[in-house]
Amino acid sequence: MAADERKPFLLRIPRDLWEELEKWAADELRSVNGQIEYLLRQAVEKRKRTQQKEG
């Protein structure tokens, strides 16, 4: 998959979590989808850094 391609997928989350993500995304001028992608990218980068320190 090319770097600019997007892979659609269904995500089921509790309503209260969705509402918190909506608020957070609005605070940072992002869509909820954009906020989730941002958070996932941060988590992946953190994991990579942790693995590099351990390795």
PAVEX-252885 format. One record per atom (N, C-alpha, C, O): residue in one letter; atom name; y, x, z. Coordinates in nm, 3 decimals, decimal comma. Each point is the difference from the previous one (the first is absolute). Layout:
<recs>
[rec 'a' 'CA' [Y X Z]]
...
</recs>
This chain:
<recs>
[rec 'm' 'N' [-0,118 0,086 0,000]]
[rec 'm' 'CA' [0,118 -0,086 0,000]]
[rec 'm' 'C' [0,124 0,090 0,000]]
[rec 'm' 'O' [0,009 0,095 0,077]]
[rec 'a' 'N' [0,085 -0,126 -0,163]]
[rec 'a' 'CA' [0,125 0,075 -0,009]]
[rec 'a' 'C' [0,081 -0,018 0,128]]
[rec 'a' 'O' [-0,014 -0,101 0,069]]
[rec 'a' 'N' [0,098 0,199 -0,039]]
[rec 'a' 'CA' [0,078 -0,003 0,124]]
[rec 'a' 'C' [0,092 -0,121 0,010]]
[rec 'a' 'O' [0,026 -0,049 0,110]]
[rec 'd' 'N' [0,022 0,000 -0,224]]
[rec 'd' 'CA' [0,092 -0,113 0,005]]
[rec 'd' 'C' [-0,071 -0,135 -0,010]]
[rec 'd' 'O' [0,066 -0,104 0,008]]
[rec 'e' 'N' [-0,199 0,103 -0,026]]
[rec 'e' 'CA' [-0,075 -0,126 -0,001]]
[rec 'e' 'C' [-0,014 -0,054 0,141]]
[rec 'e' 'O' [-0,004 0,076 0,097]]
[rec 'r' 'N' [-0,005 -0,204 -0,087]]
[rec 'r' 'CA' [-0,020 -0,066 0,129]]
[rec 'r' 'C' [-0,133 -0,071 -0,002]]
[rec 'r' 'O' [-0,033 -0,066 -0,099]]
[rec 'k' 'N' [-0,043 0,077 0,204]]
[rec 'k' 'CA' [-0,128 -0,068 0,012]]
[rec 'k' 'C' [0,021 -0,123 0,088]]
[rec 'k' 'O' [0,023 0,014 0,120]]
[rec 'p' 'N' [-0,029 -0,133 -0,177]]
[rec 'p' 'CA' [0,018 -0,120 0,083]]
[rec 'p' 'C' [-0,124 -0,025 0,086]]
[rec 'p' 'O' [-0,113 0,025 -0,041]]
[rec 'f' 'N' [0,137 -0,074 0,162]]
[rec 'f' 'CA' [-0,111 -0,037 0,087]]
[rec 'f' 'C' [0,048 -0,106 0,099]]
[rec 'f' 'O' [0,119 -0,012 0,027]]
[rec 'l' 'N' [-0,213 -0,063 0,023]]
[rec 'l' 'CA' [0,030 -0,106 0,096]]
[rec 'l' 'C' [-0,004 0,058 0,141]]
[rec 'l' 'O' [-0,093 0,074 0,035]]
[rec 'l' 'N' [0,191 -0,107 0,044]]
[rec 'l' 'CA' [0,006 0,046 0,139]]
[rec 'l' 'C' [0,018 -0,122 0,089]]
[rec 'l' 'O' [0,097 -0,074 -0,014]]
[rec 'r' 'N' [-0,189 0,055 0,103]]
[rec 'r' 'CA' [0,012 -0,111 0,095]]
[rec 'r' 'C' [0,037 0,058 0,136]]
[rec 'r' 'O' [-0,072 0,082 0,056]]
[rec 'i' 'N' [0,186 -0,127 -0,005]]
[rec 'i' 'CA' [0,045 0,046 0,131]]
[rec 'i' 'C' [0,047 -0,120 0,081]]
[rec 'i' 'O' [0,036 -0,103 -0,056]]
[rec 'p' 'N' [-0,036 0,117 0,187]]
[rec 'p' 'CA' [0,046 -0,110 0,085]]
[rec 'p' 'C' [0,147 -0,033 -0,028]]
[rec 'p' 'O' [0,079 0,087 -0,034]]
[rec 'r' 'N' [-0,045 -0,214 0,051]]
[rec 'r' 'CA' [0,136 -0,047 -0,027]]
[rec 'r' 'C' [0,104 0,075 0,083]]
[rec 'r' 'O' [0,106 0,035 -0,052]]
[rec 'd' 'N' [-0,136 -0,008 0,179]]
[rec 'd' 'CA' [0,098 0,068 0,084]]
[rec 'd' 'C' [0,028 0,142 -0,051]]
[rec 'd' 'O' [0,113 0,047 0,007]]
[rec 'l' 'N' [-0,216 0,021 -0,056]]
[rec 'l' 'CA' [0,020 0,133 -0,057]]
[rec 'l' 'C' [0,084 -0,009 -0,127]]
[rec 'l' 'O' [0,089 0,082 -0,022]]
[rec 'w' 'N' [-0,118 -0,180 -0,063]]
[rec 'w' 'CA' [0,078 -0,022 -0,123]]
[rec 'w' 'C' [0,147 -0,020 0,034]]
[rec 'w' 'O' [0,088 0,058 -0,065]]
[rec 'e' 'N' [-0,061 -0,140 0,165]]
[rec 'e' 'CA' [0,139 -0,029 0,039]]
[rec 'e' 'C' [0,070 0,126 0,048]]
[rec 'e' 'O' [0,118 0,021 -0,031]]
[rec 'e' 'N' [-0,187 0,063 0,106]]
[rec 'e' 'CA' [0,060 0,125 0,046]]
[rec 'e' 'C' [0,027 0,093 -0,118]]
[rec 'e' 'O' [0,104 0,065 -0,006]]
[rec 'l' 'N' [-0,198 -0,060 -0,089]]
[rec 'l' 'CA' [0,021 0,083 -0,119]]
[rec 'l' 'C' [0,117 -0,050 -0,082]]
[rec 'l' 'O' [0,077 0,079 -0,055]]
[rec 'e' 'N' [-0,061 -0,211 0,045]]
[rec 'e' 'CA' [0,114 -0,058 -0,072]]
[rec 'e' 'C' [0,131 0,044 0,062]]
[rec 'e' 'O' [0,092 0,041 -0,071]]
[rec 'k' 'N' [-0,083 -0,049 0,203]]
[rec 'k' 'CA' [0,123 0,041 0,070]]
[rec 'k' 'C' [0,028 0,148 -0,021]]
[rec 'k' 'O' [0,112 0,039 -0,032]]
[rec 'w' 'N' [-0,215 0,042 0,049]]
[rec 'w' 'CA' [0,014 0,144 -0,013]]
[rec 'w' 'C' [0,042 0,036 -0,143]]
[rec 'w' 'O' [0,090 0,082 -0,020]]
[rec 'a' 'N' [-0,155 -0,143 -0,078]]
[rec 'a' 'CA' [0,033 0,026 -0,140]]
[rec 'a' 'C' [0,146 -0,039 -0,028]]
[rec 'a' 'O' [0,072 0,074 -0,067]]
[rec 'a' 'N' [-0,030 -0,188 0,116]]
[rec 'a' 'CA' [0,138 -0,045 -0,022]]
[rec 'a' 'C' [0,099 0,099 0,062]]
[rec 'a' 'O' [0,104 0,029 -0,059]]
[rec 'd' 'N' [-0,135 0,023 0,177]]
[rec 'd' 'CA' [0,086 0,099 0,065]]
[rec 'd' 'C' [0,016 0,125 -0,085]]
[rec 'd' 'O' [0,106 0,064 0,002]]
[rec 'e' 'N' [-0,210 -0,029 -0,077]]
[rec 'e' 'CA' [0,003 0,122 -0,080]]
[rec 'e' 'C' [0,020 -0,028 -0,149]]
[rec 'e' 'O' [-0,020 0,086 -0,085]]
[rec 'l' 'N' [0,062 -0,210 0,055]]
[rec 'l' 'CA' [0,030 -0,042 -0,138]]
[rec 'l' 'C' [-0,117 0,022 -0,095]]
[rec 'l' 'O' [0,017 0,050 -0,111]]
[rec 'r' 'N' [-0,136 -0,087 0,157]]
[rec 'r' 'CA' [-0,121 0,009 -0,081]]
[rec 'r' 'C' [-0,067 -0,136 -0,005]]
[rec 'r' 'O' [0,028 -0,087 0,082]]
[rec 's' 'N' [-0,116 0,070 -0,181]]
[rec 's' 'CA' [-0,089 -0,116 0,000]]
[rec 's' 'C' [-0,112 0,027 0,101]]
[rec 's' 'O' [-0,018 0,114 0,043]]
[rec 'v' 'N' [-0,054 -0,216 -0,007]]
[rec 'v' 'CA' [-0,114 0,022 0,091]]
[rec 'v' 'C' [-0,101 0,091 -0,068]]
[rec 'v' 'O' [-0,055 0,090 0,063]]
[rec 'n' 'N' [0,031 -0,112 -0,192]]
[rec 'n' 'CA' [-0,092 0,086 -0,073]]
[rec 'n' 'C' [0,047 0,146 0,003]]
[rec 'n' 'O' [-0,079 0,091 0,024]]
[rec 'g' 'N' [0,208 -0,070 -0,047]]
[rec 'g' 'CA' [0,056 0,134 0,006]]
[rec 'g' 'C' [-0,011 0,062 0,137]]
[rec 'g' 'O' [-0,026 0,120 0,014]]
[rec 'q' 'N' [0,045 -0,202 0,089]]
[rec 'q' 'CA' [-0,011 0,050 0,138]]
[rec 'q' 'C' [-0,143 0,042 0,031]]
[rec 'q' 'O' [-0,022 0,104 0,062]]
[rec 'i' 'N' [-0,075 -0,185 -0,105]]
[rec 'i' 'CA' [-0,140 0,034 0,024]]
[rec 'i' 'C' [-0,035 0,129 -0,073]]
[rec 'i' 'O' [-0,068 0,087 0,056]]
[rec 'e' 'N' [0,113 -0,074 -0,180]]
[rec 'e' 'CA' [-0,027 0,123 -0,076]]
[rec 'e' 'C' [0,064 0,120 0,070]]
[rec 'e' 'O' [-0,063 0,106 0,011]]
[rec 'y' 'N' [0,186 -0,121 0,036]]
[rec 'y' 'CA' [0,069 0,108 0,071]]
[rec 'y' 'C' [-0,079 0,043 0,124]]
[rec 'y' 'O' [-0,019 0,119 0,025]]
[rec 'l' 'N' [-0,026 -0,216 0,053]]
[rec 'l' 'CA' [-0,076 0,030 0,122]]
[rec 'l' 'C' [-0,133 0,067 -0,031]]
[rec 'l' 'O' [-0,042 0,092 0,070]]
[rec 'l' 'N' [-0,025 -0,139 -0,175]]
[rec 'l' 'CA' [-0,127 0,062 -0,039]]
[rec 'l' 'C' [0,021 0,143 -0,046]]
[rec 'l' 'O' [-0,079 0,089 0,034]]
[rec 'r' 'N' [0,184 -0,065 -0,111]]
[rec 'r' 'CA' [0,029 0,137 -0,045]]
[rec 'r' 'C' [0,029 0,092 0,119]]
[rec 'r' 'O' [-0,045 0,115 0,003]]
[rec 'q' 'N' [0,121 -0,165 0,094]]
[rec 'q' 'CA' [0,027 0,080 0,120]]
[rec 'q' 'C' [-0,129 0,034 0,074]]
[rec 'q' 'O' [-0,019 0,113 0,043]]
[rec 'a' 'N' [-0,070 -0,211 -0,029]]
[rec 'a' 'CA' [-0,127 0,021 0,069]]
[rec 'a' 'C' [-0,086 0,103 -0,073]]
[rec 'a' 'O' [-0,062 0,085 0,064]]
[rec 'v' 'N' [0,058 -0,092 -0,196]]
[rec 'v' 'CA' [-0,079 0,095 -0,078]]
[rec 'v' 'C' [0,057 0,141 0,016]]
[rec 'v' 'O' [-0,076 0,095 0,019]]
[rec 'e' 'N' [0,207 -0,081 -0,027]]
[rec 'e' 'CA' [0,062 0,132 0,017]]
[rec 'e' 'C' [-0,025 0,056 0,139]]
[rec 'e' 'O' [-0,027 0,119 0,015]]
[rec 'k' 'N' [0,035 -0,204 0,087]]
[rec 'k' 'CA' [-0,026 0,044 0,137]]
[rec 'k' 'C' [-0,144 0,048 0,014]]
[rec 'k' 'O' [-0,027 0,101 0,064]]
[rec 'r' 'N' [-0,066 -0,174 -0,125]]
[rec 'r' 'CA' [-0,141 0,038 0,005]]
[rec 'r' 'C' [-0,021 0,135 -0,068]]
[rec 'r' 'O' [-0,074 0,084 0,051]]
[rec 'k' 'N' [0,137 -0,064 -0,166]]
[rec 'k' 'CA' [-0,013 0,128 -0,071]]
[rec 'k' 'C' [0,050 0,115 0,086]]
[rec 'k' 'O' [-0,065 0,104 0,010]]
[rec 'r' 'N' [0,183 -0,124 0,053]]
[rec 'r' 'CA' [0,056 0,106 0,085]]
[rec 'r' 'C' [-0,093 0,030 0,117]]
[rec 'r' 'O' [-0,019 0,117 0,036]]
[rec 't' 'N' [-0,037 -0,220 0,024]]
[rec 't' 'CA' [-0,091 0,017 0,113]]
[rec 't' 'C' [-0,125 0,076 -0,043]]
[rec 't' 'O' [-0,046 0,089 0,072]]
[rec 'q' 'N' [-0,008 -0,123 -0,186]]
[rec 'q' 'CA' [-0,119 0,067 -0,050]]
[rec 'q' 'C' [0,028 0,146 -0,033]]
[rec 'q' 'O' [-0,086 0,085 0,022]]
[rec 'q' 'N' [0,205 -0,055 -0,074]]
[rec 'q' 'CA' [0,036 0,138 -0,032]]
[rec 'q' 'C' [0,011 0,083 0,128]]
[rec 'q' 'O' [-0,041 0,116 0,002]]
[rec 'k' 'N' [0,097 -0,175 0,104]]
[rec 'k' 'CA' [0,011 0,073 0,127]]
[rec 'k' 'C' [-0,135 0,026 0,061]]
[rec 'k' 'O' [-0,022 0,105 0,060]]
[rec 'e' 'N' [-0,071 -0,200 -0,074]]
[rec 'e' 'CA' [-0,133 0,013 0,057]]
[rec 'e' 'C' [-0,089 0,094 -0,082]]
[rec 'e' 'O' [-0,092 0,063 0,052]]
[rec 'g' 'N' [0,121 -0,056 -0,182]]
[rec 'g' 'CA' [-0,087 0,075 -0,094]]
[rec 'g' 'C' [0,035 0,142 -0,006]]
[rec 'g' 'O' [-0,063 0,076 -0,074]]
</recs>
